[in-house]
Amino acid sequence: MFIHVFAYRMKILLHHRETIFWTMFFPLILATFFNMALSNLGSTEKFSPIDIAVVDNEQYRQNANLRLTLAEVSEGDDRLFNLSVVSAEEADKMLKNNKIDGYIVAERPIKLVVNKSGLNQSIIKSFADNYMHTVSATENILARDPSKIQNHISSIEDRVNYIRDVSSSGAEPNTVLAYFYSLLAMACLYGGFIGVREISDIQADISPVAARVNIAPVHKLKTFLYSSMASVTIHIAEMMILLAYLIFVLKVDFGTKTALVLLTTVIGSIAGFSFGSFISAVTKKSEGFKVAVLLSITMACCFLAGMMSQDVKYIILKNAPALLYVNPANLLTDAFFSLYYYDTYTKFLTNITILTGFIVVFCTVTYLIIRRRKYASI
């Protein structure tokens, strides 16, 4: 009986084109568009030289160190500044017309003039402060112990940056991954479409197929269990296709913990199916209404998980962090993130444990509802 129900249910679901489109082809299409839109996102974050000016006064002409320093940071492809040497009046005019982000006046200490605050202005100020600190240190060494000046000069020429932005697992930070991880979480939750159909197909007051199922000489719960196994099998296969497409075609990096990534995808698929079954069981309306409810909740969860904008997720983390732990899409996204970024499994296990708890709750409530549902006539 199991093989019979399982096989025929798979044939029925595979012939349901609308469900197959939303659970497999739509995520594939969306992933392709994501890749087209986000492939050059990293290049937009490339640093561009900052436009500044320096006032060509008597102090500047006599300050050989400042002239040499500004010349060095304003040359080459990796230069920090695009430097203009102008008069004080011209510098004011350029700043007013937003042709430069600020200008330097070679006074003692040097003076920085800006007309607004921002990243570029902060970089210019940092450069000016660093220059003044270096000059002050050099003068102090010359006054106290001139023999150490050579070591000081060597340390200035061979400065080393001891801070580097890396994840704890050694994986390269990549903001684009958040969108693909959210997409995969959405695709997992789209398994709810199949869950809605499973419940609808055993509710005799919704469809003729369900009426025939209820009068068949097979226990309704057994039929539901066998057909659910077929549905979950199909959706897991769809998720494996999507995952393979993301990894091998779009080159999305999921880290080195492949087995756990697969496990997370399987658990996410089951969570999506059980969530859809839960929505269908507690909603006593038509199948179309149930799909609308499921789609609305799923998209809201994906939005709060940062699929449309990563800023949303950080706003929630700051103001209402509890929402992150009741959002299945966020739990899945964070699980993928933790496998990619962290070399420990604490965060991953926390997310998977909570998600598994949701699956148990959804399945238990669904079971309690459908086992009590009776029909006076069919």
C-alpha positions as semicolon CSV with decimal commas, in nm:
position;residue;x (nm);y (nm);z (nm)
1;M;0,000;0,000;0,000
2;F;0,282;0,241;0,084
3;I;0,454;0,196;-0,252
4;H;0,123;0,235;-0,435
5;V;0,026;0,561;-0,259
6;F;0,383;0,697;-0,267
7;A;0,432;0,634;-0,639
8;Y;0,096;0,766;-0,750
9;R;0,125;1,074;-0,531
10;M;0,460;1,156;-0,689
11;K;0,307;1,125;-1,036
12;I;0,021;1,356;-0,940
13;L;0,249;1,621;-0,793
14;L;0,494;1,609;-1,084
15;H;0,204;1,677;-1,322
16;H;0,092;1,978;-1,120
17;R;0,276;2,241;-1,324
18;E;0,185;2,542;-1,112
19;T;0,327;2,390;-0,794
20;I;0,644;2,271;-0,968
21;F;0,695;2,617;-1,116
22;W;0,673;2,798;-0,781
23;T;0,876;2,544;-0,585
24;M;1,156;2,484;-0,837
25;F;1,161;2,702;-1,149
26;F;1,076;3,034;-0,983
27;P;1,368;3,013;-0,735
28;L;1,600;2,918;-1,022
29;I;1,486;3,217;-1,226
30;L;1,511;3,450;-0,926
31;A;1,862;3,322;-0,848
32;T;1,966;3,401;-1,205
33;F;1,831;3,756;-1,178
34;F;2,004;3,796;-0,842
35;N;2,332;3,691;-0,998
36;M;2,288;3,937;-1,286
37;A;2,204;4,223;-1,051
38;L;2,458;4,152;-0,778
39;S;2,758;4,017;-0,970
40;N;2,923;4,360;-0,987
41;L;2,817;4,475;-0,642
42;G;3,164;4,425;-0,500
43;S;3,322;4,642;-0,768
44;T;3,103;4,939;-0,668
45;E;3,264;4,931;-0,326
46;K;3,614;4,993;-0,474
47;F;3,782;5,294;-0,322
48;S;3,810;5,605;-0,538
49;P;4,070;5,876;-0,474
50;I;3,940;6,173;-0,275
51;D;3,947;6,516;-0,433
52;I;4,125;6,765;-0,206
53;A;4,319;7,088;-0,239
54;V;4,601;7,254;-0,050
55;V;4,642;7,630;-0,021
56;D;4,957;7,747;-0,201
57;N;5,078;7,995;0,062
58;E;5,423;8,079;0,199
59;Q;5,398;7,819;0,481
60;Y;5,319;7,543;0,230
61;R;5,608;7,636;0,003
62;Q;5,847;7,628;0,300
63;N;5,713;7,299;0,440
64;A;5,906;7,042;0,235
65;N;5,783;6,749;0,446
66;L;5,417;6,830;0,387
67;R;5,474;6,881;0,015
68;L;5,658;6,550;-0,011
69;T;5,396;6,362;0,191
70;L;5,103;6,497;-0,012
71;A;5,286;6,418;-0,335
72;E;5,342;6,055;-0,231
73;V;4,977;5,993;-0,139
74;S;4,856;6,159;-0,461
75;E;5,046;5,947;-0,711
76;G;4,988;5,605;-0,864
77;D;4,679;5,392;-0,927
78;D;4,632;5,327;-0,556
79;R;4,662;5,692;-0,457
80;L;4,464;5,831;-0,168
81;F;4,403;6,183;-0,301
82;N;4,353;6,376;-0,620
83;L;4,545;6,685;-0,514
84;S;4,507;7,042;-0,642
85;V;4,746;7,321;-0,531
86;V;4,546;7,646;-0,548
87;S;4,506;7,983;-0,384
88;A;4,289;8,029;-0,074
89;E;4,013;8,196;-0,278
90;E;4,013;7,917;-0,536
91;A;4,005;7,652;-0,261
92;D;3,697;7,815;-0,105
93;K;3,528;7,831;-0,444
94;M;3,601;7,465;-0,523
95;L;3,472;7,355;-0,182
96;K;3,155;7,560;-0,224
97;N;3,091;7,404;-0,567
98;N;3,157;7,052;-0,427
99;K;3,455;6,998;-0,657
100;I;3,663;6,892;-0,357
101;D;3,577;6,728;-0,024
102;G;3,804;6,959;0,175
103;Y;4,125;7,155;0,164
104;I;4,438;7,186;0,379
105;V;4,602;7,505;0,499
106;A;4,968;7,463;0,595
107;E;4,956;7,635;0,931
108;R;5,097;7,516;1,264
109;P;4,917;7,283;1,325
110;I;4,786;7,227;0,973
111;K;4,427;7,333;0,923
112;L;4,155;7,128;0,753
113;V;3,852;7,305;0,601
114;V;3,535;7,111;0,507
115;N;3,171;7,206;0,455
116;K;3,006;6,881;0,562
117;S;3,074;6,554;0,740
118;G;3,115;6,219;0,570
119;L;3,348;5,929;0,501
120;N;3,581;6,124;0,272
121;Q;3,607;6,410;0,520
122;S;3,688;6,163;0,798
123;I;3,965;6,010;0,586
124;I;4,116;6,353;0,518
125;K;4,105;6,438;0,889
126;S;4,264;6,106;0,978
127;F;4,544;6,177;0,730
128;A;4,600;6,526;0,875
129;D;4,602;6,397;1,235
130;N;4,840;6,116;1,147
131;Y;5,073;6,358;0,973
132;M;5,079;6,593;1,272
133;H;5,141;6,306;1,516
134;T;5,431;6,184;1,302
135;V;5,585;6,532;1,280
136;S;5,546;6,582;1,655
137;A;5,706;6,244;1,732
138;T;5,997;6,318;1,498
139;E;6,062;6,656;1,661
140;N;6,054;6,500;2,010
141;I;6,304;6,230;1,913
142;L;6,537;6,486;1,757
143;A;6,522;6,697;2,073
144;R;6,576;6,410;2,319
145;D;6,782;6,140;2,143
146;P;6,884;6,210;1,781
147;S;7,056;5,870;1,758
148;K;6,714;5,700;1,737
149;I;6,589;5,907;1,448
150;Q;6,694;5,647;1,187
151;N;6,485;5,375;1,357
152;H;6,193;5,615;1,367
153;I;6,226;5,695;0,997
154;S;6,244;5,323;0,915
155;S;5,926;5,255;1,113
156;I;5,748;5,530;0,919
157;E;5,858;5,392;0,582
158;D;5,767;5,032;0,666
159;R;5,435;5,075;0,840
160;V;5,241;4,750;0,883
161;N;4,866;4,719;0,924
162;Y;4,810;4,463;1,199
163;I;4,431;4,454;1,162
164;R;4,262;4,259;0,886
165;D;3,891;4,198;0,823
166;V;3,839;3,821;0,824
167;S;3,578;3,577;0,949
168;S;3,658;3,333;1,226
169;S;3,655;3,043;0,980
170;G;3,897;3,214;0,742
171;A;3,628;3,265;0,476
172;E;3,637;3,590;0,283
173;P;3,365;3,839;0,390
174;N;3,104;3,872;0,114
175;T;2,789;4,081;0,155
176;V;2,633;3,935;-0,163
177;L;2,600;3,592;0,000
178;A;2,326;3,721;0,229
179;Y;2,089;3,762;-0,065
180;F;2,148;3,412;-0,201
181;Y;2,118;3,255;0,144
182;S;1,786;3,438;0,191
183;L;1,676;3,316;-0,152
184;L;1,754;2,957;-0,056
185;A;1,558;3,003;0,269
186;M;1,264;3,136;0,068
187;A;1,278;2,836;-0,164
188;C;1,272;2,604;0,139
189;L;0,962;2,778;0,274
190;Y;0,800;2,754;-0,070
191;G;0,769;2,385;0,010
192;G;0,463;2,507;0,198
193;F;0,279;2,518;-0,136
194;I;0,306;2,141;-0,151
195;G;0,204;2,116;0,215
196;V;-0,109;2,322;0,146
197;R;-0,201;2,091;-0,140
198;E;-0,150;1,779;0,073
199;I;-0,399;1,898;0,337
200;S;-0,643;2,024;0,074
201;D;-0,638;1,684;-0,094
202;I;-0,767;1,513;0,221
203;Q;-1,034;1,772;0,309
204;A;-1,350;1,632;0,159
205;D;-1,534;1,965;0,163
206;I;-1,272;2,133;-0,061
207;S;-1,213;1,903;-0,357
208;P;-1,363;1,590;-0,523
209;V;-1,023;1,419;-0,495
210;A;-1,030;1,464;-0,118
211;A;-1,384;1,325;-0,104
212;R;-1,272;1,007;-0,278
213;V;-0,971;0,980;-0,042
214;N;-1,200;0,999;0,261
215;I;-1,430;0,719;0,142
216;A;-1,143;0,494;0,035
217;P;-1,085;0,183;0,253
218;V;-0,751;0,320;0,375
219;H;-0,691;0,510;0,698
220;K;-0,686;0,881;0,615
221;L;-0,381;0,952;0,830
222;K;-0,186;0,671;0,666
223;T;-0,274;0,809;0,325
224;F;-0,164;1,154;0,436
225;L;0,163;1,020;0,579
226;Y;0,251;0,823;0,266
227;S;0,164;1,107;0,028
228;S;0,350;1,357;0,250
229;M;0,663;1,147;0,219
230;A;0,629;1,169;-0,160
231;S;0,580;1,545;-0,141
232;V;0,883;1,597;0,084
233;T;1,093;1,376;-0,144
234;I;1,001;1,587;-0,446
235;H;1,070;1,916;-0,270
236;I;1,406;1,797;-0,132
237;A;1,502;1,693;-0,486
238;E;1,403;2,041;-0,609
239;M;1,612;2,202;-0,336
240;M;1,912;1,989;-0,429
241;I;1,878;2,107;-0,790
242;L;1,862;2,470;-0,673
243;L;2,159;2,422;-0,442
244;A;2,363;2,262;-0,721
245;Y;2,271;2,549;-0,953
246;L;2,382;2,807;-0,695
247;I;2,711;2,632;-0,624
248;F;2,824;2,501;-0,962
249;V;2,666;2,748;-1,206
250;L;2,640;3,077;-1,015
251;K;2,948;2,999;-0,801
252;V;2,783;3,097;-0,470
253;D;3,017;3,004;-0,185
254;F;2,862;2,796;0,095
255;G;3,193;2,720;0,264
256;T;3,357;2,384;0,316
257;K;3,097;2,217;0,542
258;T;2,908;2,060;0,251
259;A;2,737;1,783;0,450
260;L;2,592;2,031;0,699
261;V;2,479;2,262;0,418
262;L;2,289;1,969;0,267
263;L;2,143;1,879;0,605
264;T;2,030;2,238;0,662
265;T;1,864;2,242;0,320
266;V;1,679;1,917;0,394
267;I;1,561;2,044;0,733
268;G;1,455;2,372;0,570
269;S;1,256;2,181;0,308
270;I;1,076;1,980;0,577
271;A;1,012;2,300;0,772
272;G;0,856;2,462;0,465
273;F;0,633;2,162;0,398
274;S;0,521;2,134;0,761
275;F;0,454;2,509;0,777
276;G;0,232;2,489;0,468
277;S;0,047;2,190;0,614
278;F;-0,003;2,381;0,937
279;I;-0,143;2,687;0,756
280;S;-0,375;2,469;0,549
281;A;-0,498;2,276;0,853
282;V;-0,581;2,579;1,068
283;T;-0,736;2,781;0,781
284;K;-1,089;2,669;0,696
285;K;-1,106;2,838;0,358
286;S;-1,045;2,754;-0,006
287;E;-0,706;2,639;-0,130
288;G;-0,651;2,972;-0,304
289;F;-0,701;3,160;0,021
290;K;-0,460;2,928;0,202
291;V;-0,193;2,984;-0,065
292;A;-0,240;3,360;-0,032
293;V;-0,194;3,341;0,346
294;L;0,114;3,120;0,310
295;L;0,269;3,344;0,044
296;S;0,209;3,659;0,250
297;I;0,369;3,512;0,562
298;T;0,660;3,364;0,368
299;M;0,744;3,689;0,193
300;A;0,715;3,881;0,521
301;C;0,958;3,635;0,681
302;C;1,202;3,669;0,390
303;F;1,182;4,049;0,404
304;L;1,257;4,049;0,777
305;A;1,545;3,807;0,712
306;G;1,709;4,064;0,483
307;M;1,625;3,925;0,140
308;M;1,528;4,267;0,000
309;S;1,763;4,476;0,216
310;Q;2,023;4,369;0,469
311;D;1,959;4,688;0,667
312;V;1,621;4,548;0,774
313;K;1,782;4,254;0,947
314;Y;2,023;4,476;1,142
315;I;1,741;4,710;1,244
316;I;1,549;4,414;1,386
317;L;1,863;4,283;1,557
318;K;1,906;4,617;1,727
319;N;1,544;4,689;1,821
320;A;1,358;4,356;1,840
321;P;1,608;4,064;1,839
322;A;1,342;3,815;1,956
323;L;1,182;3,835;1,610
324;L;1,490;3,676;1,458
325;Y;1,431;3,355;1,655
326;V;1,066;3,313;1,553
327;N;1,133;3,371;1,183
328;P;1,200;3,042;0,997
329;A;1,359;3,227;0,703
330;N;1,602;3,404;0,934
331;L;1,688;3,079;1,115
332;L;1,778;2,917;0,784
333;T;1,975;3,218;0,660
334;D;2,170;3,239;0,986
335;A;2,238;2,866;0,975
336;F;2,401;2,901;0,631
337;F;2,591;3,208;0,750
338;S;2,724;3,030;1,058
339;L;2,850;2,738;0,848
340;Y;3,029;2,981;0,618
341;Y;3,175;3,229;0,869
342;Y;3,227;3,045;1,198
343;D;3,454;2,757;1,289
344;T;3,230;2,662;1,585
345;Y;2,882;2,512;1,567
346;T;2,710;2,689;1,857
347;K;2,511;2,936;1,646
348;F;2,436;2,674;1,381
349;L;2,302;2,424;1,636
350;T;2,093;2,696;1,801
351;N;1,923;2,784;1,473
352;I;1,870;2,424;1,368
353;T;1,733;2,326;1,710
354;I;1,477;2,608;1,705
355;L;1,381;2,526;1,346
356;T;1,338;2,158;1,436
357;G;1,118;2,265;1,726
358;F;0,898;2,455;1,481
359;I;0,870;2,144;1,264
360;V;0,757;1,938;1,564
361;V;0,498;2,200;1,660
362;F;0,364;2,237;1,306
363;C;0,339;1,861;1,252
364;T;0,177;1,800;1,592
365;V;-0,088;2,068;1,546
366;T;-0,160;1,951;1,191
367;Y;-0,202;1,593;1,310
368;L;-0,434;1,690;1,594
369;I;-0,654;1,892;1,359
370;I;-0,689;1,651;1,069
371;R;-0,746;1,342;1,290
372;R;-1,048;1,509;1,452
373;R;-1,201;1,641;1,131
374;K;-1,519;1,451;1,037
375;Y;-1,777;1,503;0,765
376;A;-2,148;1,448;0,805
377;S;-2,185;1,373;0,437
378;I;-1,959;1,355;0,136
